[in-house]
Amino acid sequence: MDMTSAVRSALAAAPERRAKIVCTLGPACASPAGIRELIAAGMDVARLNCAHGDASWRAAITTEVRQAAAELGREVAVLLDLAGPKIRTGGLAGAERLALAAGSTVTLMASATAGSADTNSVITTSHDLASAVSPGDVILLSDGLIELRVAAVAGGAITCQVINGGELAGHQGVNLPGARLPIPAMTAQDMADLHAGLAAGVDFVALSFVQSAADVDLLRQAILDWAAAHPEAPGAAATAIIPKLEKPSAITELDAILSRSNGVMVARGDLGVELPPEQVPVLQKRIIRAARRHHIPVITATQMLESMTAHPRPTRAEATDVANAVWDGSDALMLSGETASGQYPNAAVRMMARIITEAEGAHQEDFEPRRRRREDGTPHSIPETIAAAVATAARELPMAAIAVYTQGGETARQVAAFRPPCPIYALAAEPRVRRRLGLYWGVTPVASPEMATTDEMLGRAERQLLDHALVQPGQVLAIVAGVPFGISGHTNLMRLVRVGE
């Protein structure tokens, strides 16, 4: 598809909704036809979960997404979601399940051998947890269904009393709410998956098990090291990082983590295991506000339309949950099992798109500009001030659209962060940049060649939008860019024009 055709298709397919949709790919939708159907239904970002499948499968799927997006004239990003370290119980010797009765005593210890299933129960774990817990701490098994309280710690053995019992199968998840674990955020397998993903050209990398800002630094350095060793993969060094906030310890360093990141994911499922459920909605709002303060996109994830894994319609509570995530200020909402393994993947995407569109139409007044100064009193930069000014102008004038010329995506990110009420069209020459723009709230990426002069830039933006009836003669169009051209993050120009004059 040539650039003119690509622009035509992208503009024609521009969605009415502003918040974006992230879809997890899996057996239910990972065929070439299935991927095309998801894109047609509204998928903006394809998520590849490294907890399932292998590197060769993910590379093939990345290629399929690229081909399907090109055929449909869309820019669809690929997000590689690293599995991270998984703390699990071991196998059970001589039994499929271990019955843990409330009030009984069990011992946890790291071991490569299976645990026992007798009355003197020993539960083995994949990691040594003794240094991370103290008497009185809580340990959760099987996604929080079984609760233990630490009674004593000695010689690597953790003696616990069962508070909430149940039947424990082998290889179940272990959570230590509130504990900072002496475990790095990336395993050897994560590193291998990262390298394979970078070679395949993924656009975003999501990092699990984030406990501190140092974990984000670890991933950033790993990306830079790989990119330096592979000059044949231009742009890999700029691969965007999205930490998944799923552990309470990360919340204590929230601003430091966000300042190092290109986006963030609210992993509500894991947060709901590590924290009391009633605290998760409050944290969701807090994280979203913090992300908007840092001008980075935020993805709200987990069980948004969970019932649609088996049913063609969501519950009313799920529809409300999606709408509230939009009103909170989420840039994107994520579908997991609904698309990866559910019976109605396309219907789930269409339903989410409908809920988002309805929610945005009903609450436009909630999309207010940010304060002109940061909460700590420091002023905005010149690019931030330009972005704030164009969003304010869009509220004061009957503005039809904002055209943003962007070298690396930063200008479009800044403008989107201030939530202008009119569409944002981001014109970029680099395909990798256009794909990443697909995650930003309200932004439609459009292919555009490099500009040589300001007059050429102004004329091209006006012609492209006018030719596709996205603006009409006499309407106000805002054009934002950086001069001189070719410098990323150098936004310093805002021009308001009447189309056709």
NORQUI-V900355 format. One record per backbone hydrogen bond with DSSP energy under -1.0 kcal/mol. CO is the residue of the C=O (numbers start at 0). NH is the residue of the N-H. E is the energy in kcal/mol with one decimal. If there is no record, write none. Layout:
{{CO/NH/E} {CO/NH/E}}
This chain:
{{1/5/-2.6} {2/6/-2.7} {3/7/-2.4} {4/8/-2.6} {5/9/-2.7} {6/10/-2.6} {7/11/-2.1} {8/12/-2.0} {17/441/-2.5} {19/332/-2.4} {20/43/-2.6} {20/44/-1.7} {21/334/-3.0} {22/46/-3.6} {25/28/-2.0} {25/29/-1.7} {30/34/-2.7} {31/35/-2.0} {32/36/-2.2} {33/37/-2.0} {34/38/-2.3} {35/39/-2.6} {36/40/-1.9} {37/41/-1.3} {37/42/-2.5} {43/76/-1.7} {44/22/-2.7} {45/78/-3.2} {46/24/-2.6} {47/80/-2.9} {48/51/-1.8} {53/57/-2.2} {54/58/-2.3} {55/59/-2.2} {56/60/-2.4} {57/61/-2.3} {58/62/-1.9} {59/63/-2.1} {60/64/-2.6} {61/65/-2.2} {62/66/-2.5} {63/67/-2.7} {64/68/-2.6} {65/69/-2.1} {66/70/-2.3} {67/71/-1.8} {68/73/-2.8} {76/45/-3.1} {77/202/-2.0} {77/203/-2.0} {78/47/-3.1} {79/205/-3.1} {80/49/-2.7} {86/173/-2.4} {87/125/-2.4} {89/170/-1.5} {90/114/-3.0} {97/167/-3.0} {99/165/-2.0} {100/103/-2.2} {103/161/-2.8} {105/159/-3.2} {106/122/-3.4} {107/157/-2.9} {108/124/-1.5} {114/92/-3.4} {118/120/-1.2} {120/106/-1.6} {121/115/-1.5} {122/108/-1.7} {123/89/-2.4} {124/110/-1.4} {128/131/-1.6} {133/136/-2.3} {136/149/-3.1} {138/147/-3.0} {139/174/-2.7} {140/145/-2.1} {141/144/-1.5} {145/140/-2.7} {146/162/-2.8} {146/163/-1.4} {147/138/-2.5} {148/160/-2.6} {149/135/-2.9} {151/158/-2.6} {153/156/-2.2} {156/153/-2.5} {157/107/-2.7} {158/150/-3.5} {158/151/-1.7} {159/105/-2.3} {160/148/-2.6} {161/102/-3.1} {163/146/-1.7} {165/99/-2.9} {167/97/-2.7} {171/88/-2.6} {172/141/-1.6} {174/139/-3.0} {175/178/-2.0} {180/182/-2.2} {186/190/-2.1} {187/191/-2.0} {188/192/-2.7} {189/193/-2.8} {190/194/-2.4} {191/195/-2.1} {192/196/-2.3} {193/197/-2.7} {194/198/-2.1} {195/199/-1.6} {196/201/-2.1} {202/239/-1.9} {203/79/-2.9} {204/241/-2.8} {205/81/-2.2} {206/243/-2.8} {211/214/-1.1} {212/216/-1.9} {213/217/-2.1} {214/218/-1.7} {215/219/-2.6} {216/220/-2.5} {217/221/-1.9} {218/222/-2.2} {219/223/-2.4} {220/224/-2.8} {221/225/-2.0} {222/226/-2.5} {223/227/-2.3} {224/228/-1.5} {229/232/-2.1} {232/235/-1.7} {234/237/-1.2} {235/238/-1.9} {239/204/-2.4} {240/261/-2.3} {241/206/-1.7} {242/264/-2.4} {243/245/-1.1} {244/266/-1.2} {246/249/-1.5} {249/252/-1.1} {250/253/-1.4} {252/256/-2.5} {253/257/-2.6} {254/258/-2.2} {256/259/-1.1} {257/260/-1.3} {263/298/-3.0} {264/244/-2.9} {264/266/-1.1} {265/267/-1.6} {265/300/-1.9} {266/270/-2.1} {267/271/-2.1} {269/273/-2.4} {270/274/-2.2} {275/278/-2.2} {276/279/-1.0} {278/282/-2.3} {279/283/-2.7} {280/284/-1.9} {281/285/-2.2} {282/286/-3.0} {283/287/-2.2} {284/288/-2.4} {285/289/-2.2} {286/290/-2.7} {287/291/-2.4} {288/292/-1.9} {289/293/-1.6} {290/295/-2.3} {296/263/-1.7} {297/330/-1.8} {297/331/-1.8} {298/265/-3.1} {299/333/-2.2} {304/307/-2.2} {305/308/-2.0} {306/309/-1.5} {306/310/-1.5} {308/342/-2.2} {314/318/-2.0} {315/319/-2.1} {316/320/-2.1} {317/321/-2.4} {318/322/-2.2} {319/323/-2.8} {320/324/-2.0} {321/325/-1.8} {322/326/-2.6} {323/327/-2.2} {324/329/-2.2} {325/328/-1.1} {330/19/-2.8} {331/299/-2.4} {332/21/-2.8} {334/23/-1.5} {335/338/-1.0} {335/339/-2.5} {336/340/-1.6} {336/341/-1.3} {339/27/-2.8} {343/347/-2.2} {344/348/-1.7} {345/349/-2.5} {346/350/-2.6} {347/351/-2.4} {348/352/-2.5} {349/353/-2.2} {350/354/-2.5} {351/355/-2.7} {352/356/-2.4} {353/357/-2.4} {354/358/-2.7} {355/359/-2.8} {356/360/-2.1} {357/361/-1.5} {358/362/-1.1} {362/365/-1.7} {363/366/-1.5} {365/367/-1.9} {373/376/-1.8} {377/373/-2.1} {380/384/-2.4} {381/385/-2.5} {382/386/-2.3} {383/387/-2.7} {384/388/-2.4} {385/389/-2.4} {386/390/-1.9} {387/391/-2.2} {388/392/-2.7} {389/393/-1.9} {391/395/-1.7} {392/396/-2.4} {396/398/-2.4} {400/477/-2.2} {401/424/-3.1} {402/479/-2.7} {403/426/-3.1} {408/412/-2.1} {409/413/-2.4} {410/414/-2.3} {411/415/-2.6} {412/416/-1.8} {414/417/-1.1} {415/418/-1.8} {422/401/-2.2} {423/443/-2.6} {424/403/-3.1} {425/445/-3.0} {426/405/-2.1} {427/447/-1.6} {429/433/-2.1} {430/434/-2.4} {431/435/-1.9} {432/436/-1.9} {434/437/-1.3} {435/438/-1.8} {436/439/-1.4} {439/442/-1.6} {441/423/-1.7} {443/425/-1.8} {445/427/-2.3} {452/456/-1.9} {453/457/-2.7} {454/458/-2.6} {455/459/-2.4} {456/460/-2.1} {457/461/-1.8} {458/462/-2.3} {459/463/-2.8} {460/464/-1.9} {461/465/-2.3} {462/466/-3.0} {463/467/-1.0} {464/469/-2.5} {464/470/-1.1} {465/468/-1.7} {471/474/-2.3} {474/498/-3.0} {475/399/-2.7} {476/496/-2.6} {477/402/-3.3} {478/494/-2.7} {479/404/-2.8} {480/491/-1.8} {480/492/-2.1} {486/489/-1.1} {492/480/-2.0} {494/478/-2.7} {496/476/-2.9} {497/500/-2.1} {498/473/-2.9}}
